[in-house]
């Protein structure tokens, strides 16, 4: 693949707010065109995939697989915990007792019980799971940088850019940071042109709105169109000064900005207040539930990649009071929001077109610590894959009697990545070119074949 990068506007750099909030500020205000300026294009691979969209439900902080997906009731008291598994709607498949909604939907998902990687730190594990890599790229650290591997949305944006300028990926409703951003949340070495859109607002808020997609007071579609025509006139006058690639690029970005606002398709997806009250209640009047409802609306607008962070940074990091926190704080909203989302997609005929991946950055220790908690553990953990044409009602892989190591083939973050890209019709071996002109293979994993009924 050739590096088809368009010339950047001299001196333009995205501010932290621009890159975190959206990557699009307001064309109707001070410059959606500026935020779009410098976006690059790449050869588009238009191969047909299994699905139209991928949803990554990311349980930041690393949930306890022993209490959710891989309980060991016959293990020693020091490891087995307080919960006992419950049956699901699939014979032989059991999960934790505090996910009743998901227990009724086990025929829709597969549990991978032999996930594994080598570095149980939040920052590094997040980097790996959100980008599909097994080793850190050269120059990357525990803090976000342009040496990081690109996230899934960025990979899609690079290889299959949207013709109308809309983003190919959206992350919500939180930005993972610990005084510094966690790796894996942007385009990394591909550059800011391919960063996904971060919407850092609570959809459960009474006044939820995305200002960047809202017309300023006194503006309307006709007035925005008039403004675009005026800017086009100014550009035409600039052309008299000579052909200028940067000016031409700016003109294209303004056209994209205009199309996003006037078309309204993406803008209307965020009008969550238009949902029936009963449906909002069904998802749950909490941040996660309303985030999943917003995700469904984005899926309906054909957004290729949506990542939902289940809470703020390290929300599931249960070093203390693991069992009470799961039962009383974490699992009820998670179960309600995710099970309703799956059921809603299924009823609307969208589940087969949508691949949902549920995981944290690793798992928790087999041994319960003195604080009734579990610590970091990446030698084995679980991930759940839902919809998207997979064979549901199955478990893939197995851990040992203490849920400490795989006893079958291990699957790695790169394999999750290969599965995601392949489902979208993108060859994981596709070549991408970084900001310095160096080629990289997008993903080095293997599609998890048992998901689709293959050995």
LINWO-V787751 format. One record per pair of residues at least 4 apart in sequence whose C-alpha atoms are under 7 Angstrom apart, sorted by the first residue. I is the first residue (numbers start at 0). J is the second residue. Records with the same first field share a line. If there is no record, write none. Layout:
I=J, J
//
This chain:
0=42, 430
2=41, 432
3=40, 41
4=39, 40
5=37, 39, 40
6=37, 244, 245
7=37, 245
8=36, 37, 245
13=17, 18, 34
14=18
15=19
16=20
17=21, 22, 23, 24, 34
18=22
19=197
20=197, 198, 199
21=196, 197, 198
22=34, 196
23=31, 34, 35, 211
24=30, 31, 34, 211
25=29, 30, 31, 211
26=30, 31, 32, 256
27=214, 215, 223
30=34
31=35, 256
32=36, 249, 252, 253, 256
35=252
36=249, 252
37=192
38=192, 193
39=192
40=157, 160
41=157, 158
42=158
43=158, 159, 160
44=158, 159, 425
45=159
46=424, 425
47=424
48=421, 422, 423, 424
49=352, 387, 422, 423, 424
50=352, 353, 354, 387, 422, 423
51=301, 303, 352, 353, 423
52=298, 301, 302, 303, 304, 352, 353, 354, 423
53=303, 304, 305, 353, 354, 355
54=304, 305, 306, 354, 355, 356
55=305, 306, 307, 355, 356, 357
56=306, 307, 308, 309, 356, 357, 358
57=307, 308, 309, 357, 358, 359
58=62, 308, 309, 315, 358, 359
59=308, 309, 310, 312, 313, 314, 315, 359, 360
60=121, 312, 313, 314, 315, 316, 359, 360
61=315, 316, 359, 360, 361, 362
62=315, 316, 359, 362, 363
63=67, 362, 363
64=68, 69, 362, 363, 380, 381
65=69, 70, 71, 402
66=70, 82, 95
67=94, 95
68=94, 95, 381
69=94, 112
70=84, 94, 95
71=79, 400, 401
72=79, 83
74=78, 79, 400, 401
75=79
76=80
77=366, 367
78=365, 366, 367, 401
82=95, 96
83=95, 96
84=93, 94, 95, 96
85=93, 94, 95, 96
86=92, 93, 94
87=92, 93, 102, 103, 105
88=102, 103, 104, 105, 106
89=105, 106, 392
97=326, 330, 331
98=102, 330, 334
99=103
100=334, 335, 338
101=105, 334, 338
105=391, 392
106=391, 392
107=385, 386, 391, 392
108=383, 384, 385, 386, 391, 392
109=383, 384, 385, 391, 392, 393, 394, 395, 450
110=381, 382, 383, 384, 393, 394, 395
111=381, 382, 383, 394, 395, 396
112=380, 381, 382, 394, 395, 396, 397, 398
113=379, 380, 381, 396, 397, 398, 405, 408, 409, 410
114=379, 380, 381, 382, 409, 410, 411
115=377, 378, 379, 380, 409, 410, 411
116=133, 377, 378, 411
117=377, 378
118=123, 124, 377
119=124, 361, 375, 376, 377
120=124
121=125, 360
122=126, 141, 181, 182
123=127, 141
124=128, 360, 361
125=129, 182, 183, 360
126=130, 182, 183
127=131, 132, 133, 412
128=360, 412
129=150, 151, 183
130=148, 149, 150, 151, 183, 416
131=412, 413, 415, 416, 442
132=412, 413
133=411, 412, 413
135=139
136=147, 148
138=146
139=144, 146, 147
141=181, 182
142=179, 180, 181, 182
143=147, 180, 181, 182
144=187
145=187, 188, 190
146=187, 188
147=182, 183, 187, 188
148=183, 186, 187, 188
149=153, 154, 183, 185, 186, 187, 188, 189
150=154, 183, 184, 185, 186
151=155
152=156, 167, 168, 195, 304
153=157, 185, 186, 193, 194, 195
154=158
155=159, 167
156=160, 167, 193
157=193
161=165, 166, 167
163=255, 258
164=255
165=259
166=195, 196
167=195, 302, 303, 304
168=195, 196, 302, 303, 304, 305
169=195, 196, 197, 304, 305, 306
170=195, 196, 197, 198, 305, 306, 307
171=197, 198, 199, 306, 307, 308
172=198, 199, 200, 201, 290, 307, 308
173=199, 308, 310, 311
174=199
175=180, 181, 311, 312
176=180, 181, 312
185=194, 195
186=190, 191, 193, 194
188=433, 434
189=193, 432, 433, 434
190=434
201=207, 286
202=207, 286, 289, 290
203=284, 285, 286, 289
208=269
209=213
212=260, 266
214=218, 219
218=222, 223
219=223
220=224, 261
221=225
222=226
223=227
224=228
225=229
226=230
227=231
228=232
229=233
230=234
231=235
232=236
233=237
234=238
238=242
243=247
244=248
245=249
246=250
247=251
248=252
249=253
250=254
251=255
252=256
253=257
254=258
255=259
256=260
257=261
258=262
259=263
260=266
263=267
264=268, 300
265=300
268=296, 297, 300
269=293
271=293
274=278, 279
275=279
276=280
277=281
278=282
279=283, 284, 289
280=284
281=339
282=288, 289, 292, 335, 336, 339
283=288, 289, 335, 336
284=288, 289
285=289
286=290
287=291, 309, 332, 333, 336
288=292, 332, 335, 336
289=293
290=294
291=295, 336, 337, 340
292=296, 340
293=297
294=298, 305
295=299
296=300
297=301, 302
298=302
310=314
317=321, 372, 373
318=372, 373, 374
319=370, 371, 372
320=324, 370, 371, 372
321=325, 371, 372, 373
322=326
323=327
324=328, 329
325=329, 330
326=330, 331
327=331
329=333
330=334
331=335
332=336
333=337
334=338
335=339
336=340
337=341
338=342
339=343
340=344
341=345
342=346
343=347
344=348, 349, 350
345=349, 350
349=353
350=386, 387
351=386, 387, 388
352=387
353=386, 387
354=385, 386, 387
355=384, 385, 386
356=383, 384, 385
357=382, 383, 384
358=381, 382, 383
361=376, 377, 380
362=375, 376, 377, 379, 380
363=373, 374, 375, 376
364=373, 374, 375, 376
365=401, 402, 403
366=373
367=371, 372, 373
368=372, 373
378=403, 404
379=402, 403, 404, 405
389=450, 451
390=450, 451, 452
395=449
396=407, 408
397=405, 406, 407
398=402, 403, 404, 405, 406
399=403, 404, 405, 406
405=409
410=414
411=415
412=416
413=417, 442, 443, 444
414=418, 444, 445, 446, 447
415=419
416=420, 442, 444
417=421, 427, 442, 444, 445, 446
418=422, 446, 447
419=423
420=424, 425, 426, 427
421=425, 426, 427
427=441, 442, 443
428=440, 441, 442, 443
429=440, 441
430=438, 439, 440, 441
431=438, 439, 440, 441
432=436, 437, 438, 439
433=437, 438
448=452, 453, 454
449=453, 454
//
